[in-house]
Amino acid sequence: MPSTLSRRLTAEFLGTFWLVLIGCGSAVLAAAFPDDANATGIGLFGVSAAFGLAVVTMAYAVGHLSGGHFNPAVSLGLLLARRLPARDFLPYVVTQVVAATAAAAVLYAVASGKAGFSASESGFAANGYGEHSPGGYSLAAGLLAEVVLTAFFVLVILGSTDRRAPQGFAPLAIGLALVAIHLVGIPVTNTSVNPARSTGQALFVGGWALTQLWAFWVAPLVGAAVAGLAYRGLTGDTGTTAASREGQPVEKARSDAADATVDLTAPEAQQAARGRD
């Protein structure tokens, strides 16, 4: 039974909330535990793994309901690849931003339980460039990294959820891609590739984080747009699916495709798709 929009948005809220809570939470609470001077925390690899594990777990948990976007850039890429109806794009993005902000609020409340905590002084896992880049990288370097990393992230999502891809592995491929992206991107910008994740943290840091937030909307959306259009060109997809070729309306096929990010990884779904070829 197709998911209603309210169910899809609820799934997007839960997935985005979990991604930000676990990913950013690992950076804020566990990266340099107990402190920078005596760090025995999870470090760069641990934070990267936390983001990947968060997206894998929620992709399996609720991806079959909403498509498992959890990210405005992913939604844009799927829109341009004709896997998301245009009418759903803005509701998805608004829900993702609200969820990321709610997760940041919970994380802020937890982190504030430690004496001396300050979101503005600690950075609170916000994204930044220049003096606010973990490695001191410039705006140009940050923009380039975010565009390229987001483009490849969306390409992995589009490719691994294609009905012709090996069945059952899309969440793992997507999660591993996000781990790799964070390993490269954290030193440059603290890794965004997700405007919702950037917005939630920036709202609690304020100041420089809000001033630089534009970059972490523009670059990921540009990268996602490149990936969505490129994948469509690569596959020759006209926006129709097997369902539409069998006589169902194209809009129905596109609506079904909105749930494809994880749903098509289910063995029964891919068997059905292959049976139609």
BANUNU-547331 format. One record per atom (N, C-alpha, C, CB): x, y, z. Coordinates in steps of 0.05 Angstrom, whole numbers, plus 32768, in hexadecimal, padded with zeros to 4 digits. Glycine has a CB too. Layout:
<rs>
XYZ;...
</rs>
This chain:
<rs>
80117FE88000;800080008000;801280198000;7FED80008019;800D802C7FED;801E80437FEC;801B80548006;801680557FD5;8032805F800E;803280708026;8024808A8020;804E80748031;801580948033;800A80AF8031;802080C38036;7FF280B38045;801B80DC802D;803080F08031;803680F4804E;8026810B8025;802280F38060;802780F7807C;803980E18087;800D80F8808C;803580C8807E;804680B28087;806380B6807C;803B8097807E;806580BE8063;808080C28058;808F80D88067;807E80C9803A;808080EE806D;808D8104807B;809580FB8098;807B811C807C;808480EB80A4;808B80E280BF;80A580D180BE;807480D180CB;80A680C080AA;80BE80AF80A6;80D780C180A1;80BB809B808F;80D480D58090;80EA80E8808B;80F380F680A5;80E280FC8076;80DF80FE80B5;80E6810B80CE;80F680F980E0;80CC811480DD;80ED80E080E3;80FB80CD80F4;811780C880EA;80EB80B380F7;811A80C380D0;813480BD80C5;814780D480C7;813180B580A8;813E80EC80C1;8150810380C2;8157810980DF;8142811C80B6;8144810780F1;814A810C810E;815F80F98117;81308108811E;815D80DF8111;817080CB8119;818C80D1810D;816780AF8112;818C80D780F4;81A680DD80E6;81B580F380F4;81A180E380C9;81A7810980FA;81B481208106;81BB811A8123;81A281398105;81A9810D8132;81AE8108814E;81C780F68151;819680FA815B;81C880E18141;81DF80CE8144;81F880D98137;81D780B38137;81F680E4811F;820D80EE8111;821A8106811F;820680F580F5;820A811B8123;821481328130;8219812D814E;8200814A812D;8208811C815A;820C81158176;82278108817A;81F68103817F;822F80F68168;824980EA816B;826080FE816A;824E80D48156;825C81138159;827181288157;827281398170;826C8139813F;825A8140817A;825981528191;8260814481AB;823D815E8193;8256812C81AF;8259811F81C9;8270810B81CB;823F811181CF;827780FF81B5;828980E881B6;82A380EA81A7;827B80D081AD;82A680FE8195;82BE80FF8184;82D781028194;82BB81168170;82D7811381A8;82EF811881B8;82EA811381D6;82F9813581B4;82DA80FF81DC;82D480F981F7;82ED80EF8207;82BE80E381F9;82F180F88220;82E1810B822F;82E681288229;82E68106824C;82FE812E821D;8303814A8215;831A814A8201;830A815C822E;8320816181F5;8334816281E0;8350815B81EB;8334817E81D4;835581628204;8370815E820F;837581408216;8373816E8228;835F8132821B;836281158223;834E81058213;835D81118241;834F810881F9;833B80FC81E7;833F80DE81E5;833C810981CC;832A80CF81EB;832980B281E6;831080AC81D7;832B80A28201;830580C081CA;82EB80BD81BD;82ED80AF81A2;82DF80D881B9;82D880B18193;82D680A1817A;82E580AE8163;82B9809E8173;82EA80C88164;82FB80D5814F;82ED80D78134;831480C7814D;82FE80DD8120;82F480E18105;82E680C980FA;830B80E980F3;82F280B280FC;82E5809A80F1;82CB80938100;82F8808280F3;82CB8097811A;82B380908129;829B80A28121;82B880938146;82A180BC811E;828B80CE8116;828180C780FA;829580EC8117;829480C180E8;828D80BA80CD;827B80A180CD;82A680B580BC;8283808D80DD;8274807480DF;8258807980EB;8283806080F0;8257808B80FE;823D8091810A;8229809C80F6;824080A58121;823280AE80E4;822080B880D0;821780A180BD;822E80CE80BF;822A809080B5;8222807A80A4;8210806780B0;823B806C809B;8215805F80C9;8203804D80D8;81E8805880DC;820F804580F3;81E6807280E1;81CC807F80E5;81BB807D80CC;81D0809C80ED;81C7808280B5;81B78081809C;81B080658094;81C6808F8085;81C280518099;81BC80358093;81A4802C80A4;81D480248098;81A5803180BE;8190802680D0;8175803280C9;8197802C80ED;8174804C80C4;815A805880BE;8151805280A2;815B807680C3;8163804E8090;815B80468075;814D802C8076;817480458062;815780198086;81497FFF8089;812F80028099;815B7FEB8096;812F801480AC;8118801780BE;8100802480B1;8120802680D7;8105803A80A3;80EE804A8098;80F28051807B;80EB806380A8;81078048806F;810C804F8053;80F680468040;81268045804A;80EA802F8047;80D480248036;80BB80358037;80CE8008803E;80B98047804B;80A28058804D;80A58072803E;809D805E806B;80BD807E803F;80C180998033;80D5809A801C;80C980AC8048;80E580858019;80FB80868007;8115808A8015;80F7809B7FF2;81148092802E;812C8095803E;813F80AB8035;813B807B803E;813480C2802F;814580D88026;815680E4803D;813580EE8019;814880EF8051;815480FA8069;816681128063;816380E58079;8162811F804D;817681328043;816A8142802B;81918124803B;8168815C802D;815D816C8016;816C81687FFC;815C8189801D;818681647FFE;819681607FE5;818E81457FD8;81B481607FEC;818A81317FE8;818181177FDD;8166811A7FD0;818181017FF3;815481287FDD;8139812C7FD2;813B813B7FB7;8128813C7FE5;814D814F7FB5;8150815D7F9C;815B814B7F86;816281767F9F;816F813B7F8D;817A81287F7A;816581157F6F;819181197F85;8155810A7F81;814080F87F79;812A81067F69;813380EB7F92;8125811F7F70;8111812F7F60;811B81327F43;810D814A7F6D;813481397F40;813E813E7F25;814281247F16;8159814D7F26;8146810E7F25;814880F47F18;812C80E87F13;815880E17F29;811880F77F1A;80FC80EF7F16;80F480D77F27;80F680E97EF9;80FE80D77F3F;80F680C27F52;80E680CD7F69;810F80B47F5C;80E180E77F69;80D180F47F7E;80BE81077F71;80E381037F93;80A481057F76;809181187F6A;809781357F74;807481117F72;809481487F62;809B81647F68;808A816E7F80;809681757F50;807281647F82;8060816E7F97;806A81667FB3;804481647F93;807B81517FB5;808581477FCE;809F81557FD7;808981297FCD;80AC81637FC4;80C7816D7FCA;80C881807FE2;80D2817A7FB2;80B881957FE1;80B881A97FF7;80B0819D8012;80A781C07FF0;809A818D8013;80938180802C;80AA816F8038;807A816F8029;80B881618026;80CF8151802F;80E48163803B;80DA81408018;80EB8178802D;8101818A8036;80FA81978050;8107819F8021;80E281A28052;80DA81AF806B;80DB819B8083;80BD81BB8069;80D18183807E;80D1816E8093;80EE8168809B;80C38155808A;80FF81658088;811B815E808E;81298174809F;812B815A8074;8123818D8098;812F81A480A7;812481A580C3;812A81BE8098;810A81A180C6;80FE81A180E1;8109818A80F2;80DF819F80DF;810C817380E6;8116815C80F4;8133816080FD;8114814280E3;8143816B80EB;815F817080F2;816281858108;816F817A80D9;815081998108;815181AD811D;814881A18137;813E81C58115;813481908136;812A8183814F;81408171815B;811181728149;814F8162814A;816581528153;817B8163815F;816F8140813C;818181798152;8195818B815C;818D81968178;819B81A28149;8173819B817B;816981A58195;816D819081AB;814C81AD8193;8167817781A5;816B816281B8;8188815F81BF;8160814781AE;8199816081AA;81B6815E81AF;81C0817581BF;81C5815C8194;81B6818D81BA;81BF81A481C9;81B781A181E6;81B281BE81BD;819F819781EB;819681938207;81A7817F8216;8179818A8207;81AF816A8208;81C081568214;81DC81618219;81C2813D8203;81E7816E8205;820381798208;8204818F821D;820C818481ED;81EE819D8220;81EE81B38234;81EE81A88251;81D581C48230;81EA818E8254;81EB8182826E;820881808279;81DF8167826E;821C81868269;823781868272;824081A28278;824A8179825D;824B81A7828F;825381C18298;826781CD8284;825F81C182B4;826281E6827D;827581F5826B;826F81F1824E;829081EC8271;825A81E28247;825581DE822A;824B81F8821D;824081C88226;825581FD8205;824C821481F5;824B820B81D8;825E822D81F9;8234820D81CC;8231820581B0;82438217819E;8214820781A7;8243823181A3;825382438192;8271823E8195;824C82608199;827A823881AD;8296823381B2;829F821881A8;829D823681CF;828E820481AB;829681E981A3;829281E48185;828581D481B2;828181F58178;827A81F1815C;826281E08158;829181E5814E;825C81CE816C;824381BE816B;823F81AF8151;822B81D08170;825581A58146;82548196812D;824981A68115;8244817D8131;824981C08117;824081D08100;825481CF80EA;823B81EE8109;824A81D480D2;825B81D580BA;826781F180B6;824C81CC80A1;828081F280AC;828C820C80A8;82A3820B8095;8295821780C2;82AC8222808D;82C48225807B;82D5823B8087;82BB822B805E;82ED823E807B;830082528085;8309824B80A1;82F3826E8084;8307825F80B3;8310825A80CF;82FD824780DD;8311827480DE;82E6824180D2;82D3822E80DF;82D4821380D2;82B7823A80DE;82E6820F80BF;82EB81F480B4;82FD81E680C7;82F781F68097;82F881CC80CD;830A81BD80DF;832781BE80D6;830081A180E2;832B81BE80BC;834781BE80B2;834F81D980A6;834A81A9809D;833F81ED80AA;8345820880A0;8343820B8082;8361820E80A8;833181FC8075;832E81FD8058;831C82158050;832181E3804E;8322821F8038;83158237802E;82F882318025;832582428016;82EA82478020;82CF82458015;82CE82367FFB;82C282618011;82E1823C7FE9;82E1822E7FCF;82E682107FD2;82F7823A7FBD;82F882097FE4;82FD81ED7FE9;82E581DF7FF5;831581E97FFC;82D781ED8007;82C081E28014;82A981DE8000;82B781F4802A;82A481F27FEF;828F81EF7FDB;829581D87FC8;828C820A7FCC;82AD81D67FBF;82B481C17FAC;82B181A67FB9;82D181C47FA2;82BA81A37FD1;82B781897FDF;829A81827FE3;82C5818A7FFB;828A81957FEB;826E818F7FF0;825F81887FD6;826081A77FFE;826581967FC1;825781907FA7;825F81747F9E;826081A57F92;8278816E7F9E;828181547F94;8278813D7FA6;82A081537F91;827B81407FC0;8273812B7FD2;825581267FD2;827C81317FEF;8245813B7FD0;822881387FCF;8220812B7FB4;821A81537FD2;822D81337F9F;822781277F85;822B81097F85;823781347F6E;824181007F90;824780E37F90;823580D57FA4;826480DE7F98;822E80E27FBA;821B80D67FCD;820080D17FC0;821780E87FE6;81F680E47FB1;81DC80E17FA3;81DE80CD7F8D;81D280FC7F98;81F580CC7F7F;81F980B77F6B;81F8809B7F77;821480BC7F5C;820480987F8E;8203807E7F9B;81E680777FA2;8215807E7FB5;81D8808A7FAC;81BC80857FB3;81AB807D7F9A;81AF809E7FC0;81AE808D7F85;819F80877F6D;81A7806C7F61;81A4809D7F58;81C180667F60;81CA804D7F54;81C280357F65;81E7804E7F51;81C680377F7F;81C1801F7F90;81A3801A7F93;81CD80247FAB;8192802E7F8E;817580297F91;816880257F75;816880417F9F;817880257F60;816D801F7F46;816380027F46;818380227F30;814D7FFD7F39;81417FE27F3A;81537FCD7F2D;81267FE37F2C;81677FD67F1D;81797FC37F11;81917FBD7F23;81837FCF7EF7;81947FCA7F39;81AA7FC67F4B;81A77FAD7F5B;81AE7FDF7F5E;81BD7FA27F66;81BA7F8A7F78;81A77F907F8F;81D67F827F83;81977F7C7F95;81827F807FA8;818B7F807FC5;816C7F6C7FA4;817F7F917FD6;81837F8F7FF2;819A7F9E7FFE;81857F747FFA;81AB7FAB7FED;81C47FB77FF7;81C47FD57FF7;81DA7FAC7FE8;81AF7FE27FEE;81B07FFF7FEB;81B6800E8005;819680097FE0;81A98007801B;81B080158034;81CD8012803C;819E800C804B;81D87FFB8038;81F57FF7803E;82068008802D;81FC7FD9803C;820180088013;821180198000;820F80368007;820880147FE3;81F7803F800E;81F3805B8015;82018062802F;81D480618017;81FF80508043;820C8055805C;822A8056805A;820480418070;82358043804A;825280428046;825C805B8037;825A80298037;824C80648024;8253807C8016;825480948029;823F80817FFF;82418095803B;824080AC804E;825880AB8061;822680AC805E;826080938069;827980908079;8291809B806A;827D80738081;829480928051;82AB809B8041;82AB80B9803D;82AB808D8026;829380C48038;829080E18034;829980F1804D;827380E8802C;829180E78064;829880F5807D;82B680F28082;828980EA8094;82C280DC807B;82DF80D9807F;82EE80EE8070;82E880BD8077;82E580F58058;82F281098048;82E98125804F;82EC8104802A;82CF81288054;82C481438057;82C681508072;82A881428050;82C981418088;82CA814D80A2;82E1816180A5;82CD813780B7;82F9815A809C;830F816E809E;830A8188808F;832981628095;82F98186807A;82F5819D8068;82DF81AF8072;82EF8194804C;82C781A48077;82B081B4807E;82A181A98096;829D81B68067;82AB819480A2;829C818480B6;8286817380A9;828F819780CB;82878172808F;82758162807E;825781698082;827981458083;824C8175806D;8230817A806C;82238165805A;822981978062;822481698040;8215815A802C;81F881588032;8221813E8028;81EF81678046;81D38166804F;81CB8181805B;81D0814F8064;81BD8192804C;81B681AC8056;81A681AC806F;81A781BB8041;819581988073;81858196808C;8197819280A4;8170817F808A;81AA818080A2;81BD817B80B8;81CD819580BE;81D1816580B0;81D581A480AA;81E481BD80AE;81D281D280BC;81EE81C78093;81B981D380B4;81A781E880BF;81A281E380DC;818D81E880AF;819C81CB80E4;819681C58100;81AD81CE8112;819081A88104;81C581C7810B;81DC81CD811D;81E181EB811C;81F581BE8113;81DF81F88105;81E582158103;81D282258114;81E3821D80E6;81B9821D8116;81A6822D8125;81AE822F8143;818A82208123;81BB821A814D;81C3821B8169;81DF8227816D;81C381FF8174;81EF82288159;82098236815B;820682538157;821D822A8146;81F5825B8143;81F08277813C;820982838130;81E882868155;8209829E812E;822182AD8125;822C82A3810B;823582AC813A;8246829A810C;8254829280F4;8247827B80E6;8270828B80FB;823B826880F6;822E825080EA;8217825880D8;8226823D80FF;8207826B80E1;81F1827580D0;81FA828580B9;81DD828580E1;8210829480BC;821B82A480A7;822582928090;823182B680B1;8231827B8098;823D82698084;82298254807A;8255825C8090;821182538085;81FE823E807F;81F7823C8062;81E58241808F;81F782538054;81EF82538038;820082408027;81F38270802C;8219823D802E;822B822C801F;8223820F8021;8248822F8028;821682088037;820F81EC803C;81F281E68034;821381E58059;81E681F98027;81CE81F58017;81D581F57FF9;81B9820A801D;81E482097FF1;81EA820C7FD4;81FB81F47FCA;81F982267FD0;821181EE7FD7;822381D97FCC;821681BE7FCB;823C81D87FDD;820981B47FE1;81FC819A7FDF;81E681997FCA;81F181927FFA;81D681AE7FC8;81C081AE7FB4;81CB81AE7F98;81AE81C67FB8;81E181BC7F93;81EE81BC7F79;81F881A07F73;820581D17F77;820681947F86;821081797F82;81F981657F7D;822081707F9A;81E481677F8C;81CD81557F88;81C081597F6D;81B881597F9E;81BE81727F64;81B281777F4A;81C3816B7F33;81AF81957F45;81DD816E7F36;81EF81627F22;81EC81447F21;820D81697F28;81EA81377F39;81E8811A7F3A;81CD81117F2F;81EB81117F57;81B7811F7F36;819D81177F2C;819B81187F0E;818881287F39;81A4812E7F03;81A381317EE6;81B7811E7ED8;81A9814E7EDE;81CE811A7EE4;81E281097ED7;81D880EC7ED7;81FD810B7EE6;81CC80E37EED;81C380C77EEE;81AC80C37EDA;81BA80C07F0A;819B80D77ED8;818580D47EC4;819180D27EA8;817280ED7EC6;81A580E27EA2;81B280E07E88;81C180C67E84;81C580F87E84;81CE80BD7E99;81DD80A47E98;81CB808C7E92;81EC809F7EB1;81B4808B7E9E;81A280747E9B;818E80787E85;8194806F7EB5;818C80907E7A;817880957E66;815C80947E71;817A80827E50;815980997E8B;813E80977E98;812E80AF7E90;814180967EB6;811680AA7E86;810480BF7E7E;80F080C67E94;80F580B87E65;80F380B97EAB;80E080BF7EC1;80CA80AA7EC3;80D480DA7EBD;80CA80977EB1;80B680817EB2;80C380697EBE;80AA807B7E97;80B380577EC9;80BD803E7ED4;80AE80277EC7;80B9803D7EF3;80B5800F7ECF;80A77FF87EC4;80897FFA7EC8;80B27FDE7ED0;808280057EDF;806580087EE5;805780197ED0;806180147F01;8064802F7EC8;805780407EB4;805680337E99;8065805B7EB3;806A80227E93;806B80157E79;805580007E77;808680087E74;804B7FF77E8E;80367FE37E8E;801B7FF07E8E;80387FD17EA6;8019800B7E8A;800080187E87;7FF880297E9F;7FEB80047E83;800780287EB5;800080397ECB;800980557EC5;800D802F7EE5;7FFB80697ECF;800380857ECA;801F808B7ED3;7FF080987ED7;802D809C7EC4;804880A37ECB;804980AF7EE7;805480B77EB7;803580BF7EEE;803580CC7F09;803480B77F1F;801E80DF7F0C;802580A17F1A;8024808B7F2D;803F807E7F2F;800F80767F25;804C807B7F18;8067806F7F19;807B80807F28;8071806A7EFC;8078809A7F24;808A80AD7F32;808480AD7F50;808880C97F27;806B80AA7F57;806380A97F73;806F80907F80;804580AA7F77;806D807A7F72;807A80617F7C;809880657F7F;8074804A7F6A;80A480737F6C;80C180777F6D;80C980887F84;80CA80837F53;80B780987F8E;80BE80A97FA5;80C680987FBD;80A780BC7FAC;80BC80807FBF;80C2806E7FD5;80DA805C7FCE;80AA805E7FDC;80E880617FB8;80FB804E7FAE;8116804D7FBB;80FF80527F91;811D80617FCA;813880637FD4;8140804A7FE4;813B807B7FE6;812E803F7FF3;813480278001;812180107FFA;8133802B801F;810880167FF3;80F580027FEE;80FE7FEF7FD7;80DA800E7FE6;810B7FF97FC3;81137FE97FAD;812A7FD77FB4;811A7FFA7F95;81367FDA7FCC;814B7FC87FD4;81407FAE7FE0;815D7FD57FE8;81267FAD7FE6;811A7F957FF0;811A7F807FDB;80FD7F9B7FFB;81227F677FE2;81237F527FCE;810A7F4E7FBF;812B7F387FDB;80F37F4F7FCD;80D97F4A7FBF;80D47F607FAB;80C27F477FD3;80DC7F797FB1;80D77F8F7F9F;80E87F8D7F87;80DC7FAA7FAD;81017F857F8A;81137F837F73;810B7F6A7F62;81307F817F7B;81027F557F6E;80FA7F3E7F5F;80E27F467F4D;80F27F277F71;80D07F557F59;80B87F5E7F49;80C17F707F32;80A47F6C7F5B;80D47F827F38;80DD7F947F23;80EB7F857F0D;80F17FA97F2F;80FB7F717F14;81097F627EFF;80F67F517EEF;811F7F507F0B;80E07F487EFD;80CC7F387EEE;80BE7F487ED9;80B97F2D7F02;80BE7F637EDD;80B07F747EC9;80C17F7A7EB1;80A77F8D7ED6;80DC7F767EB4;80EE7F7D7E9E;80EB7F6A7E87;810B7F7D7EA8;
</rs>
